[in-house]
Amino acid sequence: MTKPYRVISGDSHVEVHSDQWIQRVPAKYRDHAPRVVRLDDGSDAWLVEGQPLREIPTDLYGGKPLETYRPLQQNYETTPGTGPASQRLREQDIDGIDAEVLFPGVSGPGLWRGIRDDEVYKSVVRAFNDFLAEDYCAVDPDRLLGLAALPWTGVDDAIAEMERCAKQGLCGVVLGVFPSGRGFPTPDDDRFWAAALDLDMPVTVHVQLDRNGPRAGPLVSYPQPNKELMDRIGLRREFARKLTDYAYCGGENAIQMILDGVFDRFPRLKIFFAETQLGWIPVFCHSADFRYQRHRFWAQELFGQQPLARLPSEYIHEHCYWGFQYDRVGVELRDRIGVDHVIWATDFPHQDCEYPHSLQAIERDFAGVPEDEKYQMVCGNALEFFHLQTTGLATVSSQGAAQAP
């Protein structure tokens, strides 16, 4: 950037038509590649092998007038935020946003996993990442901050794609499942965490990790579950579930990683859980601590759960970043959450975005917040987490250019 960053959306989306990148899928696999089809009513939908037709209703919003917007019959052609990179930069200028961290859109590795042939599936993931790095973000890599999608086919494939995308200059990776491809931690995941730290590659999760279908299972693979005794005393819920009763989305994944000892083995590891909102986190942390202290002794006896070195909330406050859009309640509770571990976002062009009035929304939701704390939440924390360069602090204002503090 030739000027300081002042506002960064820590969670926006590359929501583009398949025509923009499908040609990057190798010709021998292209007939199997995901593609957008136009339905008879004028709406767009994704056609993916092995999946039901995925219509795109509410997510294609792009700041349309509320009086006329309906969560039906949406298409890429008529939605802001779904065009080429040059258009996206103009839209950032209109909205007063200096840069966006770009997650995949409605179509991504989870939807593509309907493709059962792993080689075809991985070729689609690579094609999208190549498009993102070489065609889209390359137009202005200081403002279009792409995150690499990772395949759901195991640790080796996830590491290989992360290494490839790091060389291409993408600013981080998105996990949709645990690195092993499961919905719970496994020892094999440690090779991925180590590789991410060696590469200094930020790791993110959008909302939460998938635990559906073949990825389901226990939240944590305990070393010595006494199933006979558990059945006898009628405990139907595992220990990890008790700690997540008041968790929302990524909170469950945070508990999984804590109980598995991930953060003890990798004390430098940080995870950004995007689009989770904030207001629930203080209650979640308090409840997790209380329930851990109450239930940890029988969990050690029946499950082999090893005592934690710290309370769950301490791990959460140190290792987890949380993403939010509008959340005045969460902003008011920022001291209970950790003002240095929350990242504001627009969600553009999805339904939560305030485009083209994001700066006005910041003024509304951050009214009365000290300027340095507001800057941390709408810019500084994203700079730190994603290792971005900046030339100095700037004041966030909807009235014009950034001002020096």
C-alpha positions as CSV (number, residue, x, y, z in Angstrom):
1,M,0.0,0.0,0.0
2,T,1.2,3.5,-0.8
3,K,-0.9,4.8,2.1
4,P,-1.8,3.4,5.5
5,Y,-4.5,0.8,5.7
6,R,-7.4,2.1,7.7
7,V,-10.2,-0.4,7.1
8,I,-9.8,-4.0,6.2
9,S,-12.6,-6.5,5.8
10,G,-11.3,-9.6,7.4
11,D,-14.0,-11.8,5.8
12,S,-15.3,-11.1,2.3
13,H,-15.9,-13.6,-0.5
14,V,-14.8,-14.4,-4.0
15,E,-18.3,-15.0,-5.3
16,V,-17.8,-15.5,-9.1
17,H,-19.3,-17.3,-12.0
18,S,-17.6,-20.6,-13.0
19,D,-16.8,-19.0,-16.4
20,Q,-14.1,-17.0,-14.7
21,W,-12.0,-20.0,-13.7
22,I,-13.3,-23.3,-15.0
23,Q,-10.9,-23.1,-18.0
24,R,-8.1,-23.6,-15.5
25,V,-9.3,-27.2,-14.7
26,P,-7.3,-29.6,-16.9
27,A,-9.1,-30.5,-20.1
28,K,-9.3,-34.2,-19.2
29,Y,-11.3,-33.3,-16.0
30,R,-13.2,-30.3,-17.2
31,D,-16.4,-32.1,-17.9
32,H,-16.5,-33.0,-14.2
33,A,-15.8,-29.5,-13.0
34,P,-18.4,-27.5,-11.0
35,R,-20.3,-25.0,-13.2
36,V,-23.0,-22.4,-12.9
37,V,-26.3,-23.0,-14.7
38,R,-29.1,-20.6,-15.3
39,L,-32.5,-21.9,-14.2
40,D,-35.8,-21.2,-16.0
41,D,-36.8,-18.5,-13.5
42,G,-33.5,-16.5,-14.1
43,S,-31.7,-17.6,-11.0
44,D,-28.2,-19.1,-11.0
45,A,-27.3,-22.5,-9.4
46,W,-24.2,-24.6,-9.1
47,L,-24.1,-28.0,-10.8
48,V,-21.6,-30.2,-9.0
49,E,-21.1,-33.9,-9.6
50,G,-22.5,-35.9,-6.7
51,Q,-24.4,-33.0,-5.2
52,P,-28.0,-31.9,-5.6
53,L,-28.4,-28.7,-7.6
54,R,-27.3,-25.8,-5.4
55,E,-29.4,-22.7,-6.0
56,I,-27.9,-19.4,-4.9
57,P,-30.6,-17.6,-3.0
58,T,-29.8,-15.4,-0.1
59,D,-26.0,-15.2,-0.5
60,L,-26.0,-13.1,-3.7
61,Y,-27.0,-9.9,-2.1
62,G,-24.3,-7.3,-2.7
63,G,-26.1,-4.4,-1.1
64,K,-29.2,-4.5,-3.2
65,P,-32.1,-2.2,-2.0
66,L,-33.8,-3.9,0.9
67,E,-37.2,-2.9,-0.5
68,T,-36.6,-4.9,-3.6
69,Y,-34.2,-7.6,-2.5
70,R,-35.7,-11.1,-2.2
71,P,-33.8,-14.3,-1.3
72,L,-34.9,-15.9,-4.6
73,Q,-34.0,-15.7,-8.2
74,Q,-30.5,-14.3,-7.7
75,N,-27.8,-14.4,-10.2
76,Y,-24.2,-13.3,-10.7
77,E,-24.9,-11.0,-13.6
78,T,-27.0,-8.6,-11.5
79,T,-25.2,-8.8,-8.2
80,P,-22.4,-6.3,-7.1
81,G,-19.2,-8.0,-5.9
82,T,-19.3,-10.9,-8.4
83,G,-17.4,-9.5,-11.3
84,P,-13.7,-9.4,-12.2
85,A,-11.0,-8.1,-9.9
86,S,-11.0,-4.6,-11.5
87,Q,-14.7,-4.3,-10.6
88,R,-14.0,-5.4,-7.1
89,L,-11.5,-2.7,-6.6
90,R,-13.9,-0.1,-7.7
91,E,-16.5,-1.5,-5.3
92,Q,-13.9,-1.3,-2.4
93,D,-13.4,2.4,-3.3
94,I,-17.2,3.0,-3.3
95,D,-17.5,1.3,0.1
96,G,-14.4,3.0,1.7
97,I,-12.6,-0.3,2.2
98,D,-8.9,-0.5,1.7
99,A,-8.6,-4.2,1.4
100,E,-10.5,-7.5,1.8
101,V,-9.4,-10.9,3.0
102,L,-11.1,-13.2,0.4
103,F,-12.7,-16.5,1.4
104,P,-14.2,-18.8,-1.2
105,G,-17.9,-18.2,-2.0
106,V,-20.9,-20.5,-2.1
107,S,-19.0,-22.9,-4.3
108,G,-15.9,-24.3,-2.5
109,P,-14.1,-27.4,-1.4
110,G,-17.1,-28.6,0.7
111,L,-19.6,-28.5,-2.2
112,W,-16.9,-29.8,-4.6
113,R,-16.4,-32.9,-2.3
114,G,-19.4,-34.4,-4.2
115,I,-16.8,-35.2,-6.8
116,R,-15.7,-38.7,-5.6
117,D,-12.6,-39.1,-7.8
118,D,-9.9,-37.5,-5.6
119,E,-7.7,-36.5,-8.6
120,V,-10.5,-34.7,-10.3
121,Y,-11.5,-33.0,-7.0
122,K,-8.0,-31.9,-6.2
123,S,-7.6,-30.5,-9.8
124,V,-10.7,-28.3,-9.2
125,V,-9.2,-27.0,-5.9
126,R,-5.9,-26.2,-7.6
127,A,-7.6,-24.5,-10.5
128,F,-9.6,-22.2,-8.3
129,N,-6.5,-21.3,-6.3
130,D,-4.5,-20.6,-9.5
131,F,-7.3,-18.4,-10.7
132,L,-7.4,-16.6,-7.3
133,A,-3.6,-16.0,-7.2
134,E,-2.8,-15.4,-10.8
135,D,-5.9,-13.8,-12.3
136,Y,-7.8,-12.2,-9.5
137,C,-5.6,-11.1,-6.5
138,A,-2.6,-10.4,-8.9
139,V,-4.5,-7.3,-10.1
140,D,-3.8,-5.6,-6.8
141,P,-2.3,-8.0,-4.2
142,D,-2.2,-5.3,-1.5
143,R,-6.0,-4.9,-1.6
144,L,-7.2,-8.4,-2.8
145,L,-6.0,-10.7,-0.1
146,G,-6.8,-14.2,-1.2
147,L,-7.0,-17.3,1.0
148,A,-6.2,-20.7,-0.5
149,A,-8.8,-23.3,-0.4
150,L,-7.5,-26.7,0.8
151,P,-8.7,-30.1,-0.3
152,W,-10.5,-32.4,2.1
153,T,-8.5,-35.5,1.1
154,G,-6.0,-35.8,3.9
155,V,-2.9,-34.2,5.5
156,D,-0.5,-34.8,2.7
157,D,-2.7,-33.1,0.1
158,A,-3.5,-30.2,2.4
159,I,0.2,-29.6,3.1
160,A,1.1,-29.8,-0.6
161,E,-1.5,-27.3,-1.6
162,M,-0.7,-25.0,1.3
163,E,3.0,-25.0,0.2
164,R,2.1,-24.4,-3.4
165,C,-0.2,-21.5,-2.6
166,A,2.3,-19.9,-0.2
167,K,4.7,-19.7,-3.2
168,Q,2.0,-18.0,-5.2
169,G,1.6,-15.3,-2.6
170,L,-1.8,-16.1,-1.2
171,C,-2.1,-14.7,2.3
172,G,-3.4,-17.7,4.2
173,V,-5.4,-20.9,4.0
174,V,-9.0,-22.0,4.8
175,L,-9.6,-25.3,6.5
176,G,-13.1,-26.8,5.9
177,V,-12.3,-29.9,8.0
178,F,-9.5,-30.9,10.2
179,P,-6.3,-31.5,8.1
180,S,-6.8,-35.2,8.1
181,G,-10.2,-34.8,6.4
182,R,-12.1,-35.7,9.6
183,G,-14.5,-33.8,11.8
184,F,-12.3,-34.3,14.8
185,P,-8.5,-34.0,15.6
186,T,-6.2,-36.9,14.8
187,P,-2.5,-37.3,15.5
188,D,-1.8,-37.0,11.8
189,D,-3.0,-33.4,11.9
190,D,0.2,-32.4,13.7
191,R,2.2,-32.5,10.6
192,F,-0.1,-29.9,9.1
193,W,0.1,-27.5,12.1
194,A,3.9,-27.8,12.0
195,A,4.0,-27.1,8.3
196,A,1.8,-24.0,8.7
197,L,4.0,-22.6,11.4
198,D,7.2,-23.4,9.3
199,L,5.7,-21.5,6.4
200,D,4.4,-18.7,8.6
201,M,1.0,-19.3,6.9
202,P,-2.1,-18.0,8.6
203,V,-4.8,-20.6,9.2
204,T,-8.4,-19.8,9.1
205,V,-11.8,-21.5,9.5
206,H,-14.9,-20.0,7.9
207,V,-17.6,-20.3,10.6
208,Q,-16.8,-23.9,11.6
209,L,-15.3,-27.2,10.4
210,D,-17.6,-29.7,8.7
211,R,-18.7,-32.8,10.7
212,N,-21.3,-34.1,8.4
213,G,-21.6,-37.6,6.9
214,P,-18.3,-39.5,6.7
215,R,-16.6,-36.7,8.7
216,A,-18.7,-37.2,11.8
217,G,-17.6,-39.0,14.9
218,P,-16.6,-38.1,18.5
219,L,-15.6,-34.5,19.0
220,V,-12.2,-35.8,20.4
221,S,-10.6,-39.2,20.0
222,Y,-10.0,-40.0,23.6
223,P,-7.2,-42.5,24.4
224,Q,-9.0,-44.9,26.7
225,P,-12.8,-44.6,26.6
226,N,-14.5,-46.9,29.1
227,K,-17.6,-47.6,27.0
228,E,-19.0,-50.3,29.3
229,L,-18.9,-48.0,32.4
230,M,-20.2,-45.0,30.4
231,D,-23.2,-47.0,29.3
232,R,-23.8,-48.3,32.8
233,I,-24.0,-44.9,34.4
234,G,-26.0,-43.5,31.6
235,L,-23.8,-40.7,30.4
236,R,-24.9,-40.1,26.8
237,R,-22.8,-37.1,26.1
238,E,-19.0,-37.0,25.9
239,F,-16.9,-34.7,28.0
240,A,-16.0,-32.4,25.1
241,R,-19.7,-31.8,24.4
242,K,-20.3,-30.6,27.9
243,L,-17.8,-27.9,27.4
244,T,-19.4,-26.7,24.2
245,D,-23.0,-26.4,25.5
246,Y,-23.0,-22.6,25.0
247,A,-20.6,-22.4,22.1
248,Y,-21.5,-21.1,18.7
249,C,-20.0,-22.4,15.5
250,G,-16.2,-22.3,15.8
251,G,-16.4,-22.6,19.6
252,E,-16.8,-26.3,19.3
253,N,-13.7,-26.6,17.1
254,A,-11.7,-24.5,19.6
255,I,-12.7,-26.9,22.4
256,Q,-11.8,-29.9,20.2
257,M,-8.3,-28.5,19.7
258,I,-7.8,-27.5,23.3
259,L,-8.8,-31.0,24.7
260,D,-6.6,-32.7,22.0
261,G,-3.6,-30.6,23.2
262,V,-3.0,-28.9,19.9
263,F,-2.2,-25.6,21.4
264,D,0.1,-27.2,24.0
265,R,2.1,-28.9,21.3
266,F,2.1,-25.8,19.1
267,P,2.1,-22.8,21.4
268,R,2.6,-20.4,18.4
269,L,-0.4,-21.6,16.5
270,K,-3.3,-19.1,16.0
271,I,-6.6,-19.8,14.3
272,F,-9.0,-17.2,12.9
273,F,-12.7,-18.3,13.1
274,A,-14.4,-16.0,10.6
275,E,-18.1,-15.0,10.7
276,T,-18.9,-16.2,14.2
277,Q,-20.0,-12.9,15.8
278,L,-18.8,-12.0,19.3
279,G,-21.6,-11.5,21.9
280,W,-21.8,-15.2,22.8
281,I,-18.0,-15.6,23.5
282,P,-17.9,-14.4,27.2
283,V,-20.7,-16.8,28.2
284,F,-19.1,-19.6,26.3
285,C,-15.7,-19.1,27.9
286,H,-17.2,-18.8,31.4
287,S,-19.3,-22.0,30.9
288,A,-16.4,-23.9,29.4
289,D,-14.2,-23.1,32.4
290,F,-16.9,-24.0,34.9
291,R,-17.8,-27.3,33.2
292,Y,-14.2,-28.3,32.7
293,Q,-13.5,-27.9,36.4
294,R,-16.7,-29.8,37.4
295,H,-16.3,-32.7,35.0
296,R,-12.6,-33.2,34.4
297,F,-12.0,-35.8,37.1
298,W,-14.4,-38.4,35.7
299,A,-13.3,-37.6,32.2
300,Q,-9.8,-38.5,33.2
301,E,-10.9,-41.7,34.7
302,L,-13.4,-42.8,32.0
303,F,-11.9,-41.3,28.9
304,G,-8.2,-40.8,29.7
305,Q,-8.6,-37.1,29.2
306,Q,-5.3,-35.5,30.4
307,P,-5.6,-32.4,32.7
308,L,-5.1,-29.2,30.9
309,A,-2.3,-26.9,31.8
310,R,-4.6,-23.9,31.7
311,L,-8.4,-23.2,31.8
312,P,-10.2,-23.5,28.4
313,S,-10.8,-19.7,28.3
314,E,-7.0,-19.0,28.6
315,Y,-6.3,-21.1,25.5
316,I,-9.2,-19.4,23.7
317,H,-8.0,-15.9,24.5
318,E,-4.5,-16.6,23.4
319,H,-4.9,-18.7,20.3
320,C,-8.3,-17.9,18.7
321,Y,-9.3,-14.8,16.7
322,W,-13.0,-14.2,16.0
323,G,-14.7,-12.6,13.0
324,F,-17.8,-10.4,13.1
325,Q,-19.9,-8.1,11.0
326,Y,-22.6,-6.0,12.8
327,D,-22.4,-6.9,16.5
328,R,-22.9,-3.9,18.8
329,V,-23.3,-6.2,21.8
330,G,-20.0,-7.9,21.0
331,V,-18.2,-4.6,20.6
332,E,-19.5,-3.5,24.0
333,L,-18.1,-6.8,25.5
334,R,-14.8,-6.4,23.7
335,D,-12.8,-6.3,27.0
336,R,-14.3,-9.7,28.0
337,I,-13.4,-11.2,24.7
338,G,-10.0,-9.6,23.9
339,V,-10.0,-6.5,21.8
340,D,-6.7,-7.7,20.2
341,H,-8.3,-11.0,19.0
342,V,-11.4,-9.8,17.1
343,I,-11.6,-9.0,13.3
344,W,-14.3,-6.9,11.7
345,A,-15.6,-7.8,8.3
346,T,-18.2,-6.8,5.6
347,D,-19.1,-10.3,4.4
348,F,-19.4,-8.7,0.9
349,P,-21.2,-9.6,-1.3
350,H,-23.2,-11.9,1.0
351,Q,-26.4,-11.0,2.9
352,D,-24.8,-9.5,6.0
353,C,-22.9,-6.8,4.1
354,E,-23.7,-3.1,4.4
355,Y,-22.3,-2.2,1.0
356,P,-22.0,0.6,0.0
357,H,-22.3,2.0,3.5
358,S,-19.8,0.1,5.5
359,L,-18.1,3.1,7.0
360,Q,-21.4,4.4,8.2
361,A,-22.0,1.0,9.7
362,I,-18.7,1.2,11.5
363,E,-19.6,4.6,13.0
364,R,-22.9,3.2,14.2
365,D,-21.6,0.0,15.7
366,F,-18.4,1.5,17.2
367,A,-20.0,4.6,18.6
368,G,-18.1,5.6,21.8
369,V,-15.3,3.1,21.3
370,P,-11.8,4.7,21.7
371,E,-10.2,5.3,18.3
372,D,-7.2,3.0,19.0
373,E,-9.5,0.1,19.9
374,K,-11.7,0.7,16.9
375,Y,-8.6,0.7,14.7
376,Q,-7.5,-2.6,16.2
377,M,-10.8,-4.3,15.4
378,V,-11.4,-2.9,11.9
379,C,-7.7,-3.0,10.7
380,G,-4.9,-3.6,13.1
381,N,-5.8,-7.2,14.2
382,A,-6.1,-8.3,10.5
383,L,-2.7,-6.7,9.8
384,E,-1.2,-8.7,12.6
385,F,-2.9,-12.0,11.9
386,F,-2.3,-12.0,8.2
387,H,1.2,-10.5,8.4
388,L,0.4,-7.5,6.3
389,Q,2.5,-4.4,5.9
390,T,1.3,-1.0,6.8
391,T,2.9,2.4,7.0
392,G,1.1,3.5,10.2
393,L,-2.1,4.0,12.1
394,A,-5.0,5.9,10.6
395,T,-8.3,7.2,11.9
396,V,-11.4,5.5,10.6
397,S,-13.9,8.0,9.3
398,S,-16.8,7.9,6.9
399,Q,-16.2,11.5,5.9
400,G,-13.2,11.1,3.7
401,A,-9.6,10.0,3.7
402,A,-7.7,8.5,6.7
403,Q,-6.3,11.0,9.1
404,A,-3.1,10.6,11.2
405,P,-3.8,10.1,14.9
